Amino acid sequence: MKTVAIFFAFICLTLFAVKGHPGVGRQRCICQGPGVKMVKPKLIETVVIHRASAFCNRLEIVVTLRNGAGSRCLNQYSSFTKSIIDRLTKDTRRTKM
């Protein structure tokens, strides 16, 4: 009887442990879908660029909006997003010199 109880407990623990791990090939990207093409520049508080990694195989640009309005994912192929990235890289180059 003890063997059956131990076996049952082992199976339950195994099921709970496996449930939390992602399956093979699953991505854990922040942005779902292509993202928005533009956000009013006045509303942008911060910009965070997440490079491709083992967790997500694509570049993600996330902007946090002012006044607690949340955050938005930008479409990396839109001209607005490309201009934001260009501005950030220019500002970074100026501060390093």
N, CA, C and O atoms as a MOPAC input file, in Angstrom:
PM7 MOZYME 1SCF
protein

 N      0.82000 1    -1.18900 1     0.00000 1
 C      0.00000 1     0.00000 1     0.00000 1
 C      0.86700 1     1.25700 1     0.00000 1
 O      0.56000 1     2.23400 1    -0.68400 1
 N      1.96200 1     1.22100 1     0.78100 1
 C      2.84100 1     2.37400 1     0.82400 1
 C      3.48300 1     2.63200 1    -0.53900 1
 O      3.68800 1     3.78200 1    -0.92800 1
 N      3.79300 1     1.57400 1    -1.24800 1
 C      4.41200 1     1.70500 1    -2.57000 1
 C      3.46600 1     2.39500 1    -3.53700 1
 O      3.90000 1     3.23300 1    -4.32700 1
 N      2.19800 1     2.06500 1    -3.49300 1
 C      1.19700 1     2.68600 1    -4.37000 1
 C      1.05400 1     4.17600 1    -4.03600 1
 O      0.95400 1     5.00700 1    -4.93800 1
 N      1.04600 1     4.50700 1    -2.76000 1
 C      0.92300 1     5.90700 1    -2.34600 1
 C      2.15000 1     6.71300 1    -2.77100 1
 O      2.02400 1     7.84700 1    -3.23400 1
 N      3.31800 1     6.13200 1    -2.61400 1
 C      4.54300 1     6.82500 1    -3.02200 1
 C      4.56200 1     7.01100 1    -4.53400 1
 O      4.92500 1     8.08000 1    -5.02400 1
 N      4.17200 1     5.97400 1    -5.27700 1
 C      4.11900 1     6.06000 1    -6.73100 1
 C      3.12300 1     7.14100 1    -7.16600 1
 O      3.42900 1     7.93200 1    -8.05900 1
 N      1.95300 1     7.18500 1    -6.55500 1
 C      0.94400 1     8.19800 1    -6.87900 1
 C      1.45700 1     9.60700 1    -6.57500 1
 O      1.24700 1    10.52100 1    -7.37300 1
 N      2.11700 1     9.79200 1    -5.45300 1
 C      2.68600 1    11.10100 1    -5.09600 1
 C      3.76500 1    11.50500 1    -6.09700 1
 O      3.84500 1    12.66900 1    -6.49000 1
 N      4.58900 1    10.55100 1    -6.50800 1
 C      5.63600 1    10.83700 1    -7.49600 1
 C      5.02900 1    11.27800 1    -8.82400 1
 O      5.51600 1    12.22900 1    -9.43400 1
 N      3.98500 1    10.61100 1    -9.27700 1
 C      3.31700 1    10.97400 1   -10.53100 1
 C      2.71300 1    12.37500 1   -10.43100 1
 O      2.84000 1    13.16500 1   -11.36700 1
 N      2.06800 1    12.68900 1    -9.33100 1
 C      1.46700 1    14.02100 1    -9.14300 1
 C      2.53100 1    15.11600 1    -9.15000 1
 O      2.35400 1    16.14900 1    -9.79700 1
 N      3.62700 1    14.89700 1    -8.43900 1
 C      4.70200 1    15.88500 1    -8.41100 1
 C      5.33000 1    16.07100 1    -9.79000 1
 O      5.67700 1    17.18700 1   -10.17600 1
 N      5.47200 1    14.98000 1   -10.52300 1
 C      6.03200 1    15.06500 1   -11.86900 1
 C      5.12800 1    15.87200 1   -12.78300 1
 O      5.61100 1    16.68800 1   -13.56900 1
 N      3.83700 1    15.65900 1   -12.69300 1
 C      2.89600 1    16.40300 1   -13.53100 1
 C      2.93200 1    17.89600 1   -13.22200 1
 O      2.89300 1    18.71500 1   -14.14000 1
 N      3.00500 1    18.25900 1   -11.95200 1
 C      3.05400 1    19.66300 1   -11.58000 1
 C      4.36400 1    20.31300 1   -12.02000 1
 O      4.37000 1    21.47100 1   -12.43700 1
 N      5.45800 1    19.58700 1   -11.93100 1
 C      6.75500 1    20.14000 1   -12.31600 1
 C      6.84600 1    20.33700 1   -13.82400 1
 O      7.41500 1    21.33200 1   -14.27100 1
 N      6.31200 1    19.43600 1   -14.60900 1
 C      6.38900 1    19.51500 1   -16.05900 1
 C      5.46700 1    20.60000 1   -16.60800 1
 O      5.77200 1    21.19500 1   -17.64100 1
 N      4.36800 1    20.86500 1   -15.95000 1
 C      3.39100 1    21.83500 1   -16.41800 1
 C      3.98000 1    23.23900 1   -16.55000 1
 O      3.57900 1    23.97900 1   -17.44800 1
 N      4.90600 1    23.62300 1   -15.69500 1
 C      5.45900 1    24.96600 1   -15.70300 1
 C      6.51500 1    25.23100 1   -16.75000 1
 O      6.86300 1    26.39000 1   -16.97500 1
 N      7.03800 1    24.21300 1   -17.39900 1
 C      8.10900 1    24.39600 1   -18.37100 1
 C      7.54200 1    24.53400 1   -19.78000 1
 O      6.59800 1    23.82900 1   -20.13600 1
 N      8.11100 1    25.44100 1   -20.59400 1
 C      7.61600 1    25.58300 1   -21.95800 1
 C      7.97100 1    24.36400 1   -22.79900 1
 O      8.96700 1    23.68500 1   -22.54700 1
 N      7.15200 1    24.10300 1   -23.78600 1
 C      7.40400 1    22.99100 1   -24.68000 1
 C      8.50900 1    23.33000 1   -25.66100 1
 O      8.98200 1    24.46500 1   -25.71200 1
 N      8.91000 1    22.35700 1   -26.42300 1
 C      9.96400 1    22.55200 1   -27.41200 1
 C      9.46200 1    23.50500 1   -28.49100 1
 O      8.38000 1    23.30700 1   -29.04400 1
 N     10.24200 1    24.53500 1   -28.78900 1
 C      9.88800 1    25.46300 1   -29.85200 1
 C      8.97500 1    26.59800 1   -29.43300 1
 O      8.66700 1    27.45200 1   -30.26400 1
 N      8.53000 1    26.65200 1   -28.20100 1
 C      7.66900 1    27.74500 1   -27.75600 1
 C      8.51300 1    28.97000 1   -27.45700 1
 O      9.61400 1    28.86300 1   -26.91600 1
 N      7.99400 1    30.12700 1   -27.81200 1
 C      8.68800 1    31.38200 1   -27.57500 1
 C      8.00900 1    32.13800 1   -26.43300 1
 O      6.79800 1    32.03200 1   -26.24200 1
 N      8.78000 1    32.88200 1   -25.69800 1
 C      8.25000 1    33.72100 1   -24.62100 1
 C      8.52400 1    35.17500 1   -24.95500 1
 O      9.28500 1    35.85000 1   -24.26300 1
 N      7.91100 1    35.64200 1   -26.00000 1
 C      8.08500 1    37.02600 1   -26.42400 1
 C      7.16200 1    37.92900 1   -25.61600 1
 O      6.09200 1    37.51000 1   -25.17500 1
 N      7.59000 1    39.16600 1   -25.43000 1
 C      6.78100 1    40.14400 1   -24.72800 1
 C      5.63500 1    40.60100 1   -25.61800 1
 O      4.49400 1    40.70900 1   -25.16800 1
 N      5.94200 1    40.86500 1   -26.87200 1
 C      4.96700 1    41.39400 1   -27.81900 1
 C      4.25600 1    40.25700 1   -28.53900 1
 O      4.88800 1    39.34000 1   -29.06400 1
 N      2.94900 1    40.33400 1   -28.55300 1
 C      2.14300 1    39.38400 1   -29.30200 1
 C      1.63200 1    40.10200 1   -30.54300 1
 O      0.98100 1    41.14000 1   -30.42900 1
 N      1.90800 1    39.58000 1   -31.69400 1
 C      1.48300 1    40.22100 1   -32.93000 1
 C      2.52700 1    41.20800 1   -33.42600 1
 O      3.61000 1    41.30800 1   -32.85100 1
 N      2.20800 1    41.93700 1   -34.49200 1
 C      3.21100 1    42.82100 1   -35.10900 1
 C      3.48700 1    44.10800 1   -34.33600 1
 O      4.56700 1    44.67700 1   -34.49500 1
 N      2.56700 1    44.59000 1   -33.51100 1
 C      2.76000 1    45.83400 1   -32.78000 1
 C      2.15900 1    47.01300 1   -33.52400 1
 O      1.73400 1    46.88900 1   -34.67200 1
 N      2.12900 1    48.15300 1   -32.85700 1
 C      1.55100 1    49.35600 1   -33.46500 1
 C      2.59700 1    50.05900 1   -34.32100 1
 O      3.79800 1    49.93000 1   -34.08200 1
 N      2.13000 1    50.80400 1   -35.31900 1
 C      3.05400 1    51.47900 1   -36.22600 1
 C      3.52100 1    52.81900 1   -35.67900 1
 O      4.60400 1    53.28900 1   -36.02900 1
 N      2.70300 1    53.44600 1   -34.81100 1
 C      3.08100 1    54.77300 1   -34.31800 1
 C      2.40600 1    55.06800 1   -32.98400 1
 O      1.29300 1    54.61400 1   -32.71800 1
 N      3.10000 1    55.83400 1   -32.15800 1
 C      2.58500 1    56.33700 1   -30.88700 1
 C      2.93900 1    57.81400 1   -30.85100 1
 O      4.00500 1    58.20000 1   -31.33100 1
 N      2.06900 1    58.65000 1   -30.29200 1
 C      2.39000 1    60.07300 1   -30.19300 1
 C      3.67400 1    60.24300 1   -29.38000 1
 O      3.76100 1    59.76100 1   -28.25000 1
 N      4.67100 1    60.92700 1   -29.94900 1
 C      5.95100 1    61.07600 1   -29.23700 1
 C      5.82200 1    61.75900 1   -27.87900 1
 O      6.62900 1    61.49400 1   -26.98800 1
 N      4.83400 1    62.62500 1   -27.69800 1
 C      4.64200 1    63.30000 1   -26.41300 1
 C      4.28000 1    62.31300 1   -25.30600 1
 O      4.55000 1    62.56400 1   -24.13100 1
 N      3.67600 1    61.20300 1   -25.68200 1
 C      3.21900 1    60.23800 1   -24.68200 1
 C      4.29600 1    59.24700 1   -24.25100 1
 O      4.10800 1    58.52800 1   -23.27000 1
 N      5.41600 1    59.19400 1   -24.96000 1
 C      6.44900 1    58.20700 1   -24.66600 1
 C      7.28800 1    58.64100 1   -23.46700 1
 O      7.84200 1    59.74000 1   -23.44200 1
 N      7.36800 1    57.75600 1   -22.47700 1
 C      8.20600 1    58.01400 1   -21.30400 1
 C      9.55100 1    57.30100 1   -21.43700 1
 O     10.60100 1    57.92300 1   -21.27700 1
 N      9.52400 1    56.00600 1   -21.72700 1
 C     10.75700 1    55.25200 1   -21.90300 1
 C     10.64000 1    54.32500 1   -23.11100 1
 O      9.54800 1    53.93700 1   -23.52400 1
 N     11.79800 1    53.98900 1   -23.65800 1
 C     11.87500 1    53.03800 1   -24.76400 1
 C     12.84500 1    51.94200 1   -24.36200 1
 O     13.96800 1    52.21700 1   -23.93900 1
 N     12.40600 1    50.69600 1   -24.49800 1
 C     13.25400 1    49.55100 1   -24.17500 1
 C     13.33400 1    48.66700 1   -25.41200 1
 O     12.31400 1    48.29400 1   -25.99300 1
 N     14.56300 1    48.33800 1   -25.80400 1
 C     14.78400 1    47.47000 1   -26.95500 1
 C     15.27100 1    46.11800 1   -26.44700 1
 O     16.30300 1    46.02100 1   -25.78200 1
 N     14.51500 1    45.09000 1   -26.77100 1
 C     14.88700 1    43.72200 1   -26.40300 1
 C     15.41400 1    43.03400 1   -27.65300 1
 O     14.67900 1    42.83600 1   -28.62000 1
 N     16.66600 1    42.67800 1   -27.62800 1
 C     17.27800 1    41.99300 1   -28.76300 1
 C     16.80900 1    40.53400 1   -28.81700 1
 O     16.27500 1    40.00500 1   -27.84200 1
 N     17.01500 1    39.91200 1   -29.94500 1
 C     16.67300 1    38.49600 1   -30.08700 1
 C     17.51700 1    37.68300 1   -29.11700 1
 O     18.69700 1    37.97000 1   -28.91600 1
 N     16.90700 1    36.67200 1   -28.52200 1
 C     17.60400 1    35.85500 1   -27.53400 1
 C     17.09300 1    34.41800 1   -27.61300 1
 O     16.34400 1    34.06000 1   -28.52200 1
 N     17.50000 1    33.62400 1   -26.66800 1
 C     17.04100 1    32.23600 1   -26.63100 1
 C     15.56000 1    32.15000 1   -26.28100 1
 O     14.90000 1    31.16600 1   -26.61600 1
 N     15.03500 1    33.17000 1   -25.61200 1
 C     13.63200 1    33.16800 1   -25.21400 1
 C     12.71200 1    33.65400 1   -26.32800 1
 O     11.58500 1    33.17800 1   -26.46400 1
 N     13.19700 1    34.60100 1   -27.11900 1
 C     12.39200 1    35.14800 1   -28.21500 1
 C     13.33500 1    35.44400 1   -29.37200 1
 O     14.34800 1    36.12000 1   -29.19500 1
 N     13.00400 1    34.94200 1   -30.55000 1
 C     13.94000 1    35.03700 1   -31.66800 1
 C     13.75900 1    36.28500 1   -32.52000 1
 O     14.21000 1    36.31400 1   -33.66500 1
 N     13.11700 1    37.30700 1   -31.99400 1
 C     12.92400 1    38.53500 1   -32.76100 1
 C     13.22300 1    39.77500 1   -31.91300 1
 O     13.21000 1    39.72300 1   -30.68300 1
 N     13.48900 1    40.87000 1   -32.58800 1
 C     13.72300 1    42.15700 1   -31.93400 1
 C     12.38100 1    42.71700 1   -31.47900 1
 O     11.41000 1    42.69300 1   -32.23500 1
 N     12.31900 1    43.22200 1   -30.24600 1
 C     11.09000 1    43.81100 1   -29.72600 1
 C     11.38700 1    45.19900 1   -29.17800 1
 O     12.34500 1    45.38500 1   -28.42800 1
 N     10.56600 1    46.16900 1   -29.55300 1
 C     10.69300 1    47.53700 1   -29.07100 1
 C      9.43800 1    47.84600 1   -28.26400 1
 O      8.32900 1    47.84800 1   -28.79800 1
 N      9.62600 1    48.10700 1   -26.96900 1
 C      8.50200 1    48.35800 1   -26.06900 1
 C      8.63000 1    49.77600 1   -25.54300 1
 O      9.67700 1    50.15500 1   -25.01800 1
 N      7.55300 1    50.57300 1   -25.68300 1
 C      7.54300 1    51.93400 1   -25.14000 1
 C      6.58100 1    51.97200 1   -23.96100 1
 O      5.49100 1    51.40200 1   -24.01300 1
 N      6.99800 1    52.65200 1   -22.90000 1
 C      6.14500 1    52.89000 1   -21.75200 1
 C      5.56200 1    54.28100 1   -21.91200 1
 O      6.28200 1    55.23700 1   -22.19700 1
 N      4.25900 1    54.38800 1   -21.72800 1
 C      3.57500 1    55.65800 1   -21.92400 1
 C      3.46900 1    56.42200 1   -20.60900 1
 O      3.46700 1    55.83400 1   -19.52700 1
 N      3.38200 1    57.72300 1   -20.72600 1
 C      3.27900 1    58.59100 1   -19.53800 1
 C      1.92600 1    58.43700 1   -18.86400 1
 O      0.98400 1    57.88800 1   -19.43600 1
 N      1.85200 1    58.93200 1   -17.64400 1
 C      0.62600 1    58.96000 1   -16.84200 1
 C      0.02400 1    57.57200 1   -16.62700 1
 O     -1.19200 1    57.43100 1   -16.50300 1
 N      0.86900 1    56.56200 1   -16.58500 1
 C      0.38400 1    55.21800 1   -16.29500 1
 C     -0.54400 1    54.64900 1   -17.35100 1
 O     -1.40400 1    53.82400 1   -17.04200 1
 N     -0.38100 1    55.07700 1   -18.59000 1
 C     -1.26100 1    54.61500 1   -19.66700 1
 C     -0.83900 1    53.25300 1   -20.20500 1
 O     -1.39900 1    52.79200 1   -21.20000 1
 N      0.12000 1    52.60600 1   -19.58300 1
 C      0.52500 1    51.27200 1   -20.00000 1
 C      1.74200 1    51.28100 1   -20.90200 1
 O      2.53000 1    52.22700 1   -20.90100 1
 N      1.88200 1    50.22000 1   -21.66600 1
 C      3.00200 1    50.10700 1   -22.58200 1
 C      2.49500 1    49.56400 1   -23.90500 1
 O      1.45400 1    48.91100 1   -23.96800 1
 N      3.24400 1    49.84200 1   -24.95600 1
 C      2.88700 1    49.39600 1   -26.29900 1
 C      4.11400 1    48.79100 1   -26.96800 1
 O      5.24300 1    49.22100 1   -26.73100 1
 N      3.88000 1    47.81500 1   -27.78500 1
 C      4.93000 1    47.24000 1   -28.61000 1
 C      4.88800 1    47.91700 1   -29.96800 1
 O      3.82500 1    48.05900 1   -30.57200 1
 N      6.05600 1    48.33500 1   -30.44200 1
 C      6.13100 1    48.99500 1   -31.74200 1
 C      6.49300 1    47.98700 1   -32.82900 1
 O      7.24200 1    47.03900 1   -32.59300 1
 N      5.95800 1    48.20800 1   -33.99800 1
 C      6.29500 1    47.39700 1   -35.16100 1
 C      7.70700 1    47.76100 1   -35.58500 1
 O      7.98000 1    48.91700 1   -35.91000 1
 N      8.60500 1    46.78500 1   -35.58500 1
 C     10.01800 1    47.07000 1   -35.85400 1
 C     10.28000 1    47.49700 1   -37.28600 1
 O     11.34900 1    48.03300 1   -37.57500 1
 N      9.33500 1    47.27600 1   -38.19100 1
 C      9.53800 1    47.61800 1   -39.59600 1
 C      8.93000 1    48.95900 1   -39.99000 1
 O      9.10200 1    49.39200 1   -41.13000 1
 N      8.22100 1    49.63200 1   -39.07700 1
 C      7.61500 1    50.91500 1   -39.42100 1
 C      8.66600 1    52.02300 1   -39.43100 1
 O      9.67500 1    51.94500 1   -38.73000 1
 N      8.41900 1    53.03900 1   -40.22500 1
 C      9.38200 1    54.15000 1   -40.33100 1
 C      9.46800 1    54.92300 1   -39.01300 1
 O     10.53400 1    55.43800 1   -38.67600 1
 N      8.38100 1    55.01200 1   -38.27400 1
 C      8.39300 1    55.69100 1   -36.97600 1
 C      9.34500 1    54.99200 1   -36.01500 1
 O     10.14200 1    55.64500 1   -35.34200 1
 N      9.26500 1    53.67400 1   -35.95100 1
 C     10.13200 1    52.91300 1   -35.04600 1
 C     11.58900 1    53.02900 1   -35.46200 1
 O     12.46800 1    53.14600 1   -34.60800 1
 N     11.85300 1    52.99900 1   -36.74500 1
 C     13.22800 1    53.14400 1   -37.22100 1
 C     13.79300 1    54.51200 1   -36.85200 1
 O     14.97000 1    54.62700 1   -36.51000 1
 N     12.94900 1    55.56100 1   -36.92000 1
 C     13.43200 1    56.89600 1   -36.52500 1
 C     13.70700 1    56.96800 1   -35.02800 1
 O     14.65200 1    57.63400 1   -34.60600 1
 N     12.89400 1    56.29300 1   -34.22400 1
 C     13.12700 1    56.25000 1   -32.77100 1
 C     14.45900 1    55.55900 1   -32.47500 1
 O     15.23500 1    56.04200 1   -31.65100 1
 N     14.72700 1    54.44600 1   -33.13500 1
 C     15.97900 1    53.72000 1   -32.92100 1
 C     17.16200 1    54.56300 1   -33.36900 1
 O     18.19800 1    54.56900 1   -32.70400 1
 N     17.03100 1    55.27700 1   -34.48700 1
 C     18.11200 1    56.15100 1   -34.95000 1
 C     18.40100 1    57.24800 1   -33.93500 1
 O     19.56300 1    57.55300 1   -33.66300 1
 N     17.36100 1    57.83700 1   -33.37700 1
 C     17.55900 1    58.88400 1   -32.35800 1
 C     18.26100 1    58.33100 1   -31.13000 1
 O     19.15600 1    58.97100 1   -30.57800 1
 N     17.86000 1    57.15800 1   -30.71000 1
 C     18.48500 1    56.55300 1   -29.52800 1
 C     19.95600 1    56.24800 1   -29.76900 1
 O     20.78500 1    56.48200 1   -28.89000 1
 N     20.29000 1    55.73100 1   -30.94000 1
 C     21.69000 1    55.41100 1   -31.21900 1
 C     22.53000 1    56.67700 1   -31.34600 1
 O     23.69300 1    56.68300 1   -30.94100 1
 N     21.96300 1    57.75200 1   -31.90200 1
 C     22.70100 1    59.01800 1   -31.98900 1
 C     22.94600 1    59.59100 1   -30.60200 1
 O     24.04100 1    60.07300 1   -30.31400 1
 N     21.92800 1    59.54100 1   -29.73800 1
 C     22.09400 1    60.04600 1   -28.37000 1
 C     23.12400 1    59.22200 1   -27.61000 1
 O     23.89900 1    59.77800 1   -26.83200 1
 N     23.14800 1    57.92700 1   -27.81600 1
 C     24.11100 1    57.05700 1   -27.14100 1
 C     25.53200 1    57.36600 1   -27.61200 1
 O     26.46300 1    57.38500 1   -26.80600 1
 N     25.69800 1    57.60200 1   -28.88700 1
 C     27.03100 1    57.93300 1   -29.41100 1
 C     27.52000 1    59.26100 1   -28.85200 1
 O     28.70400 1    59.39600 1   -28.54600 1
 N     26.65000 1    60.22500 1   -28.71500 1
 C     27.05300 1    61.53800 1   -28.17500 1
 C     27.49900 1    61.43100 1   -26.72400 1
 O     28.48400 1    62.05600 1   -26.33000 1
 N     26.79100 1    60.65300 1   -25.93500 1
 C     27.14300 1    60.55600 1   -24.51300 1
 C     28.42600 1    59.77200 1   -24.29200 1
 O     29.11900 1    60.00600 1   -23.30300 1
 N     28.76100 1    58.84900 1   -25.18600 1
 C     29.98900 1    58.06500 1   -25.02000 1
 C     31.23100 1    58.84300 1   -25.40800 1
 O     32.32200 1    58.51900 1   -24.93900 1
 N     31.10400 1    59.83900 1   -26.23400 1
 C     32.28100 1    60.58600 1   -26.68000 1
 C     32.72500 1    61.59300 1   -25.69500 1
 O     33.70500 1    62.29900 1   -25.93300 1

